[in-house]
Amino acid sequence: MIHFTGITFDPNFKENAEKNFSQAQQYIDSEVLRLSDPYVPFDTGMLKKSGIAGTVLGSGVVEYTAPYARKQYYENSGRGKEGLQASGGITGLRGKLWFERMKADHKKEILQGLKNFK
């Protein structure tokens, strides 16, 4: 068994660590909302707004609270405004599984920004 003596931690170590973690989690939550925006299906804008209203930054949970959010997440065809398969030749990113698709496109960017929270 090894005994360490004479090692002391800053009395504010735990408080500072928790503060840094909290700030990092707020950053991740806000980036997920911001970067997911172009991927979220859009008709009236209420689905997007429900994500902003339903999320407590720093909680680690991004929640879209519109009653139809779950169905849109798993079943949206992407044929709406700026959708993956929109008509009229104007296509975009909006459609189902928006978080997974955003994460595939922006994961490295989020992780790079997270390095600022050391």
C-alpha distance (Angstrom), angle and dihedral (degrees) to the residues before:
residue distance angle dihedral
M1 . . .
I2 3.79 . .
H3 3.77 120.8 .
F4 3.76 119.2 -161.6
T5 3.75 116.9 -156.1
G6 3.73 131.1 -178.7
I7 3.82 94.4 30.5
T8 3.76 114.2 129.4
F9 3.74 130.4 177.3
D10 3.74 126.5 -142.4
P11 3.81 105.2 -91.9
N12 3.81 88.4 -127.6
F13 3.82 94.4 50.1
K14 3.80 96.5 108.8
E15 3.81 93.3 43.5
N16 3.83 92.0 48.9
A17 3.81 92.8 46.3
E18 3.80 91.9 50.4
K19 3.81 91.0 47.2
N20 3.81 91.6 51.1
F21 3.79 91.4 47.5
S22 3.80 91.0 48.8
Q23 3.80 92.2 50.4
A24 3.80 91.2 47.8
Q25 3.81 91.4 50.4
Q26 3.80 91.2 49.0
Y27 3.80 88.5 51.8
I28 3.81 92.3 51.0
D29 3.81 93.1 47.0
S30 3.81 93.2 48.7
E31 3.81 92.3 45.9
V32 3.80 91.3 50.4
L33 3.81 90.1 53.4
R34 3.81 93.8 43.5
L35 3.79 96.6 45.4
S36 3.82 93.6 41.5
D37 3.80 92.2 55.4
P38 3.84 96.5 89.4
Y39 3.82 90.2 48.4
V40 3.83 98.6 50.2
P41 3.83 113.5 100.1
F42 3.78 109.8 -106.9
D43 3.78 130.5 -153.1
T44 3.80 108.6 129.6
G45 3.81 97.6 -4.6
M46 3.80 93.9 -113.4
L47 3.81 93.8 115.7
K48 3.80 91.0 56.1
K49 3.81 91.6 44.8
S50 3.82 90.6 50.1
G51 3.81 88.7 59.7
I52 3.78 91.5 53.3
A53 3.81 93.6 44.5
G54 3.82 94.5 41.9
T55 3.79 96.5 50.9
V56 3.79 125.6 84.4
L57 3.80 104.2 -157.2
G58 3.77 109.4 -124.7
S59 3.80 95.2 25.7
G60 3.79 94.0 99.5
V61 3.80 90.9 -127.8
V62 3.80 121.9 102.9
E63 3.78 106.2 -166.7
Y64 3.79 129.3 -175.1
T65 3.80 103.3 -155.5
A66 3.81 101.8 -172.9
P67 3.83 108.5 122.5
Y68 3.80 90.7 -120.8
A69 3.84 96.6 44.7
R70 3.81 95.8 102.8
K71 3.78 93.7 50.4
Q72 3.81 91.4 47.0
Y73 3.82 91.4 48.4
Y74 3.80 93.7 54.8
E75 3.80 104.0 26.7
N76 3.82 111.6 27.5
S77 3.80 109.8 131.4
G78 3.81 95.4 -151.2
R79 3.80 93.1 -125.6
G80 3.83 95.9 120.8
K81 3.81 130.9 88.9
E82 3.81 109.7 -33.4
G83 3.79 89.0 -7.7
L84 3.77 127.1 160.0
Q85 3.79 89.3 -105.9
A86 3.79 102.3 24.6
S87 3.77 118.2 157.5
G88 3.78 125.5 -120.8
G89 3.80 94.9 52.8
I90 3.80 94.1 -80.1
T91 3.77 107.1 115.1
G92 3.76 129.8 167.9
L93 3.78 142.1 161.8
R94 3.80 102.7 -77.1
G95 3.79 116.8 121.1
K96 3.78 145.9 84.4
L97 3.82 125.8 -24.5
W98 3.79 90.2 25.4
F99 3.81 95.5 165.5
E100 3.81 94.0 51.4
R101 3.81 92.2 47.7
M102 3.82 92.5 45.9
K103 3.80 90.2 49.0
A104 3.80 91.5 51.5
D105 3.81 89.7 52.5
H106 3.84 100.4 39.1
K107 3.81 109.8 23.9
K108 3.80 93.8 107.4
E109 3.81 90.9 48.5
I110 3.83 92.0 52.6
L111 3.80 92.3 46.9
Q112 3.81 91.2 48.2
G113 3.80 90.6 52.8
L114 3.79 89.9 47.6
K115 3.79 90.4 62.3
N116 3.82 87.4 74.9
F117 3.82 89.4 70.3
K118 3.82 99.2 70.5
